[in-house]
Amino acid sequence: MGRFLQIAGLVIGVAALVLQFSITMPASMAAGRTLLGSIVFYFSFFTILTNIAAVLVHAALVSPAGYAWFPAFAGQRMRAGVAVAVTLVFIVYATVLARLWQPQGLFLLCDILLHYITPLIFVLWWLIAGADGTTRWRDISWWMIYPIAYLAYALIRAPFAGEVPYPFLDVAKNGAAQVAVSALAVTALFIGLSVLAVLVDHGIGRLRGKPAARIAPGRR
């Protein structure tokens, strides 16, 4: 089951990212962005970056060749950190962002794939085969670098690009105080999910009798 989920996550994840790119680029350029601006716009979403990370984790572990290309994504710290990030993607979209627009056609398909299906597959895979009881509490400080760096990027880019990837980060519309509250709320959620991930990983390790060794390519 673990390997099936891994392959499914890789295939569906790549397909969803490629499809999203193929429909975002013409729509973005039609909205007035340049080709380069449209590419930057595509890669400015936390959802896209997190799904790319999930795909790279699957790619690193699905075969020795994948591990050779992406060894940094094979470690337990990265696996657990991505599990936290994709769970955040799912929760924030389902509770906040989904009601803000009504995508149709292929945009709706991509929304479902990138916000619901790929996170679900990745978390299920992590619980079944990715978690091994070896995470440490100090790993949370490493995981926090990602959302903090992303927040800094989004806020710094906003005045120059005249846009933000997510409405709750729009200082011009919502005010600095409200954006700060939203950012703190999302950060608190990320920390809470990180604590839960460590506890779950330790619980899985105890159920297995002892922390498992690092998963080698081809043995999942």
C-alpha positions as CSV (number, residue, x, y, z in Angstrom):
1,M,0.0,0.0,0.0
2,G,2.8,2.4,0.8
3,R,4.5,1.9,-2.5
4,F,1.1,2.2,-4.3
5,L,0.4,5.5,-2.6
6,Q,4.0,6.7,-3.4
7,I,3.6,6.0,-7.1
8,A,0.1,7.5,-7.1
9,G,1.3,10.6,-5.4
10,L,4.1,11.0,-7.9
11,V,2.0,10.5,-11.0
12,I,-1.0,12.5,-9.8
13,G,1.2,15.2,-8.4
14,V,3.2,15.7,-11.6
15,A,0.1,15.6,-13.7
16,A,-1.7,18.2,-11.6
17,L,1.3,20.6,-11.5
18,V,1.8,20.3,-15.2
19,L,-1.9,20.8,-15.9
20,Q,-2.1,23.8,-13.5
21,F,0.9,25.4,-15.3
22,S,-0.6,24.8,-18.7
23,I,-3.8,26.5,-17.9
24,T,-2.4,29.3,-15.6
25,M,0.1,30.6,-18.1
26,P,-2.3,31.7,-20.9
27,A,-4.9,33.0,-18.3
28,S,-2.2,34.9,-16.5
29,M,-0.8,36.5,-19.7
30,A,-4.4,37.3,-20.8
31,A,-4.7,39.2,-17.6
32,G,-1.7,41.4,-18.6
33,R,1.3,39.7,-17.1
34,T,4.4,39.0,-19.1
35,L,5.7,35.5,-19.8
36,L,8.3,35.9,-17.0
37,G,5.7,37.5,-14.7
38,S,3.3,34.6,-15.3
39,I,6.0,32.1,-14.5
40,V,6.8,34.0,-11.2
41,F,3.1,34.2,-10.5
42,Y,2.7,30.4,-10.9
43,F,5.6,29.7,-8.5
44,S,4.4,32.3,-6.0
45,F,1.7,30.0,-4.4
46,F,2.4,28.0,-1.3
47,T,0.2,25.3,-2.7
48,I,2.4,24.9,-5.8
49,L,5.7,25.0,-3.9
50,T,4.4,22.4,-1.4
51,N,3.1,20.1,-4.0
52,I,6.4,20.3,-5.8
53,A,8.1,19.3,-2.5
54,A,5.7,16.4,-2.1
55,V,6.5,15.2,-5.7
56,L,10.2,15.4,-5.0
57,V,9.9,13.3,-1.8
58,H,8.0,10.6,-3.8
59,A,10.6,10.8,-6.6
60,A,13.5,10.5,-4.2
61,L,12.1,7.4,-2.6
62,V,10.4,5.6,-5.5
63,S,13.6,4.3,-7.1
64,P,17.4,4.4,-6.7
65,A,17.6,6.8,-9.7
66,G,15.2,9.2,-8.0
67,Y,17.2,9.0,-4.8
68,A,20.4,9.9,-6.7
69,W,18.7,13.0,-8.2
70,F,16.9,14.2,-5.0
71,P,18.7,12.8,-1.9
72,A,17.8,15.8,0.2
73,F,14.1,14.9,0.0
74,A,14.5,11.4,1.2
75,G,15.2,12.0,4.8
76,Q,12.7,11.7,7.6
77,R,13.0,15.4,8.6
78,M,11.9,16.4,5.0
79,R,9.2,13.7,4.8
80,A,7.6,14.8,8.0
81,G,8.0,18.5,7.2
82,V,6.3,18.1,3.9
83,A,3.5,16.1,5.5
84,V,2.9,19.1,7.8
85,A,3.0,21.6,4.9
86,V,0.5,19.7,2.7
87,T,-1.8,19.3,5.7
88,L,-1.7,23.1,6.1
89,V,-2.5,23.5,2.4
90,F,-5.6,21.3,2.8
91,I,-6.9,22.9,6.0
92,V,-6.4,26.6,4.9
93,Y,-7.9,26.0,1.5
94,A,-10.9,23.9,2.8
95,T,-11.7,26.4,5.6
96,V,-10.8,29.8,4.2
97,L,-9.9,29.9,0.5
98,A,-12.4,27.5,-1.1
99,R,-15.4,29.9,-0.5
100,L,-13.6,32.9,-2.0
101,W,-13.9,31.7,-5.6
102,Q,-15.7,29.2,-7.8
103,P,-13.3,27.6,-10.3
104,Q,-14.8,25.8,-13.3
105,G,-13.5,23.1,-15.7
106,L,-9.8,22.3,-15.5
107,F,-9.2,25.0,-12.9
108,L,-11.7,23.1,-10.6
109,L,-10.0,19.8,-11.4
110,C,-6.6,21.3,-10.5
111,D,-8.0,22.7,-7.3
112,I,-9.3,19.4,-6.2
113,L,-6.1,17.6,-7.1
114,L,-3.6,20.0,-5.5
115,H,-5.6,21.0,-2.4
116,Y,-7.3,17.7,-1.5
117,I,-6.1,14.6,-3.4
118,T,-2.3,15.1,-3.3
119,P,-2.3,16.1,0.4
120,L,-4.4,13.2,1.3
121,I,-2.2,10.7,-0.6
122,F,1.0,12.2,0.9
123,V,-0.3,12.1,4.4
124,L,-1.6,8.6,4.1
125,W,1.7,7.5,2.6
126,W,3.6,9.1,5.4
127,L,1.5,7.5,8.1
128,I,1.8,4.0,6.4
129,A,5.4,4.0,5.2
130,G,7.0,7.4,5.6
131,A,7.0,7.9,9.4
132,D,9.5,5.9,11.3
133,G,9.7,7.3,14.8
134,T,13.0,9.2,14.3
135,T,11.7,12.8,14.2
136,R,13.0,15.2,16.9
137,W,11.4,18.2,18.5
138,R,14.2,20.4,17.1
139,D,13.0,19.4,13.6
140,I,10.1,21.8,14.1
141,S,12.5,24.8,14.0
142,W,13.8,23.6,10.6
143,W,10.2,23.1,9.3
144,M,9.3,26.7,10.4
145,I,11.9,28.1,8.0
146,Y,9.7,27.3,5.0
147,P,6.4,29.2,6.0
148,I,8.4,32.1,7.4
149,A,10.5,32.4,4.3
150,Y,7.4,32.1,2.1
151,L,5.6,34.8,4.1
152,A,8.5,37.2,3.8
153,Y,8.7,36.6,0.0
154,A,5.0,37.1,-0.5
155,L,4.9,40.4,1.5
156,I,8.1,41.8,0.0
157,R,7.0,40.9,-3.5
158,A,3.5,42.5,-3.1
159,P,4.4,46.2,-3.5
160,F,6.4,45.5,-6.6
161,A,4.0,43.0,-8.2
162,G,0.9,44.8,-7.1
163,E,-0.7,41.5,-6.1
164,V,-0.5,38.8,-3.4
165,P,-1.0,35.1,-3.9
166,Y,-3.6,34.9,-1.1
167,P,-6.3,37.5,-0.1
168,F,-5.5,37.4,3.6
169,L,-1.9,38.6,2.8
170,D,-3.2,41.8,1.1
171,V,-1.9,44.6,3.3
172,A,-3.3,47.3,1.0
173,K,-6.8,45.9,1.3
174,N,-6.9,44.5,4.8
175,G,-4.3,46.6,6.7
176,A,-1.1,45.6,8.3
177,A,-2.7,44.6,11.6
178,Q,-5.2,42.2,10.0
179,V,-2.5,40.6,7.8
180,A,-0.4,40.2,10.9
181,V,-3.2,38.5,12.7
182,S,-3.9,36.2,9.7
183,A,-0.1,35.4,9.4
184,L,0.1,34.6,13.1
185,A,-2.9,32.3,12.9
186,V,-1.5,30.4,10.0
187,T,1.9,30.2,11.8
188,A,0.3,28.9,14.9
189,L,-1.6,26.3,12.9
190,F,1.6,25.2,11.3
191,I,3.3,24.9,14.7
192,G,0.4,22.9,16.0
193,L,0.5,20.5,13.1
194,S,4.3,20.2,13.5
195,V,3.9,19.2,17.2
196,L,1.2,16.7,16.2
197,A,3.4,15.3,13.4
198,V,6.2,14.6,15.9
199,L,3.9,13.0,18.4
200,V,2.3,10.8,15.7
201,D,5.7,9.8,14.4
202,H,6.9,8.9,17.9
203,G,3.7,6.9,18.4
204,I,4.3,5.0,15.1
205,G,7.8,4.2,16.2
206,R,6.6,2.8,19.5
207,L,3.9,0.7,17.7
208,R,6.7,-0.8,15.6
209,G,8.7,-1.6,18.7
210,K,11.5,0.8,17.9
211,P,12.3,3.6,15.5
212,A,12.8,2.3,12.0
213,A,15.9,2.9,10.0
214,R,15.9,5.4,7.3
215,I,13.9,4.1,4.3
216,A,16.2,3.0,1.5
217,P,15.2,3.5,-2.1
218,G,13.2,0.5,-3.4
219,R,12.4,-0.7,0.1
220,R,9.1,0.9,1.0
